[in-house]
């Protein structure tokens, strides 16, 4: 939750903390926990993007950078998004032990599990390469519309990895949840999803993304409108690996690096193949600026030309000078 002004939520957190509950905050949710006061006097962390503001707004909290999670007794807080997996595994460690946590990490393909201690992460700041975010948001007007095929039994992490990775802050594609015809689809653990359209009705699609290792193994996704399915989870690994590889191949590596940075995902062990930087997209603002200057220059030239014409009034010539 990004909002810190929901009284019912803040009161709930205070009551839970007062009753001795273990509090876990993930990413920007650290701001909600801080607003409730449950982090006062504790060491905590949050997403690098928000830490400067959190330090200013909640000085009673000892904010820490460069770590995936902080376990400070009653409260466990994590850095950005996917660091929430490490924080959750820490909760499992405390409740059931490291052996159970290791099994859980393996079950979801999280190869970055560090038993008993959080792994360090880079202390992130904005860099020159992060300009790709503004470039994509403002000038990638030709981003494709990708259908995301919902299939029975798809893993929740597999499904979430597509919608989160392609859309938020990277604008790799406009996503549309579709099905082969079903009005509802049940996920692996029983969540019910309602697709926005069926493949037969989705003629506006440019790509068809198919999440799920099970579907990739069967290789039985339907084809329509001459779209070839892209199976994102055909290779073993964590759910985000396939989408990141696909964005590198179909957009650029710079966009992939920015997305991994925001997710705080250690993607250094993933092979990313694609162009390094979208130079033709970089030229778009330059071309638009030059076109704007040309229009301005043309407008000024026309204005000067009209200013030099003989003065006229109501269609009559001005009176000639008297000799």
N, C-alpha and C positions, 0 to 999 in steps of 0.2 A: 504493500500500500504506500503510495507516495504522499497522501494527505495527512497532515498532523492536526487537523481541526475538527475531528469527528468525536464529539463528547462521549458517545456511547462506546466507541472503540477504546478510547483512552481510559474511561472508567472501568471497562472490562479488564484491561491490562493491569490496572492498579489493583483490582480485586484479586486477580490471579496471582500477582506477585506477592500481595499481602497474605495469601493463603499458602505461600511456599512453593508455587509452581515454578518449574524450569522455563525460562523465557528464551526463545530463539528468534532473533531478528535477522532478516536476509536483505542484503543490498540496501536500497533506500528506505526499507522498512525500519532501519535503525533510527531514522528521524521520528517515526511514529512512537517507537519505544522510548526515545529520549523525551518526546513531548509528554508522554505519560509519566515521566519522572522515574521510570524503573531502571534507567541507566545511570542515574545520579550517583556519583562517587565510584562508578565502575570504569574499568578500561573496556573500550569497545571499538568497533570498526564499522565501515560502511563502504559503499561504492566510491572509488577515487574521485569521480566526477562531482560528488556532493560533499566531500569531506571539508572543504574550505568553508562552505556555508554552515555545515553542522557545527564546526568548531566555534564559529561566531555566534550561532543561535543557542547552543547548549554548552556553555563553558564548564558546567558542573561535571561533564563527562570527559574522561581522559581518552581522547580519540587517538587511535593508532593506525599507522599506514604500513604498507608493505607486508601484510600477512593475510592469509586466507580466512582465518577466523580467530576470534579471541574468546577463550573460555575463562570467565571471571566469576566462577561460582554459580550463582543463581541465573546469570544471564550469559548466553552464548550469542555472539554477533558475528556476521560474516561480511566479507567484501562483496563485490558485485555479482549479481545473478548466479552464475554457475558455481561460485564459491559457496553458495547455499548447500550444494551437495556435500562439501567438506564439513560444513557446520552440522548438517543432518547426520552424517556419519559419526561426528563427535557425540551427538545426542545418543545414538545407538551404542557407542562405546560405553557411555556412562550408565545406560540402562541395561545393556546386555553383554558388554565386553567386546574386545577387539576382534575376536574370532567371528562373531556375528556381523560386526561392521565390515570385515573383510569380505565375507560372503555377499553382503548387500552391495558393496562396491563392485564386485565381480559381476553380479547379476545385472547391473545397469551399465557395465562396460567402462567404469570410471577407473582408469589406470593411474590416476594421480593421488590415490589414497595414501596417506601418511599416518600409520597407526600411532595414536597417542599424542601427536604433536602436529600443529599446522605447518604447512609448507610456506616458505616466504614467497612473495610475488613482487614484481617490479613496482616501485613507487611511481605511479603513472602521473604524467602531466600531458597537456596538449602539446603536440609536436607538429612540424611542418606537414608531415604526411597525413595528418588528420584533416587537412583541408579537403580531402576527398569527400567528407560528409557534406559540406556545404555545396560542393560541386555536384554531387549526386542529387541532392535535394532540389537544387535550383535549376539544373540544366540537364537532368536525365529524364526529359519529358517523353522519351521513347521507351521507357521501361516496359517490358512485356507483362502481359496478364497471364499468370500461371495458375492453372487449376491444381488443387491439392486433393488427390483422390483419397477419400475416406473409405477404409475397408474394415470388415468385421475383424475384431481382435487386434487392431493396431495398437502398438505400445503408446502410452501417454507421452513419454519422453520423446519418442520418435515423431509423434504428431506435433508436439509443441516445438521441437527443434526447427521445423520448417517455418511455421508462422512467425516465430520469434526471430529467426536468423535472416530471413529474406526481407522483412518489412522494416522493423524498427531501426532507424538511424542509418541504414545502408541503402534502402530503396532499390534493392536488387530486382524486385518484381512486385506487381500488385497481385495479391493472392485471393483465390476464390475456392472455398471448400465445395467440392463436388462429389457425387457418388455415381455409381454405374446405373442407378435407378432407385435405390432404396431411399425412403423418406427419413429414416434414422439409422445410425450406425453405433454399435456398442464397441467400446474399446476393450483392451485386454483385461482391465480390472473393473469393468462394469459401468464406466461413464457412458452416457448417451449423448451423441452428437447429432445435430441437425444440419445436413448440408444445405448450402445456399441454392444449389442447382444440380441438375443431372448432366451427365456428359452429353446427352442428346440435345439438351437445351443450351449448352454453353458454347455456342459457335464463336464467341469472341476470344477464345483462349489462344495464346501463342505457344504455351508449353503445358505439359502434363507432368507434374511432380508426384511421385508415388512413394510415400513414407512407409516404413515397416520392413524389418528383416524377413518376416514370414512371407509377405507378398513378393519380395524380391526373390526369395528362394523358389516360390511357385512360378514366378515370371508370367503371371496370368492376368495382368491388368488389361482391361479392354482398351481398344484404340478407337478413336473417332476423330472426325474432321482432319484426317491425315496427321494426327499428333502421335509421335512415338513416345511411349512412357519413359521417364527418367527415374530409375530405381535408386533412391538416395541411400538406402541402407543395405546394399548388396555386400559390402565389405564389413568385416567385424570391427568393433570399436564402439566409442561413445556416440550417442545419437547425433551430436552436432558435427561430427567429422564429415559425413556425406554432404550436408548442405554447404559447409564451408568450402569443400573441394569443388562443388558445383558452381558456387559463386565465383571462385577464382577462375574456373574454366570459361564461364559464360559472361562474366562482368569484368573483373580484374583482380589482381592479387592485392592491390592497395585497399580496395573495398573490403576484401576478406580480412586483412590485417586489422582494419578499423573495427569491424564487427567483433572479431575475437578480443580486441582490446576492451571494448565496452562490455562484453560478456565476462571479461576476466577469465578467459579460457586459455590454458597453455597449449597453443596450437603449434608450437615449435617442432613437434615430432610428426606433424602431418605434412605430407608432400603436396604442395600447392603448385599446380601447373596452369599457367595463364599469362596474359600480358601484365607487365608490372604496373603500368600507369596508363589511363585512358587519355592519350594526347588529343585525339579528335574531340573528346568531350571538354577538355581544357580549352580548346580553341573556340568553343561556342560563345562564352562570354566575351572573348576578344572580338569575334565577328559581330556579335550583337552591339558591342560598344562602338565599333567602327561604323556599323550601319546607322547607329543613332547619331554619331558625329556627322555622317554624310547627310542625313536628313536635316540636321540642324543647320549645316552649312548651306544646303539648298534652300531652306526656308529663309535664311538671312539674305541670300542672294536675290530671291524673289522680292523680299521686302525692300531692298535697296533699289531694285529696278523700278518698282512701283513708286518709290519716293522721288525718283528722277523724272517721272512723267509730268507734262504740263498740267498746271492746276486747272481743274474743271469744277463746275458747280451746276448741279442739276442738268448735266448733259450739255450746257452751253459753254462756248469758248470764253476764256477770260478776255476782257477788252484790250485791244492793241494799244501800245504806247503812243502817246501823242508826240509828234515830232516837234 
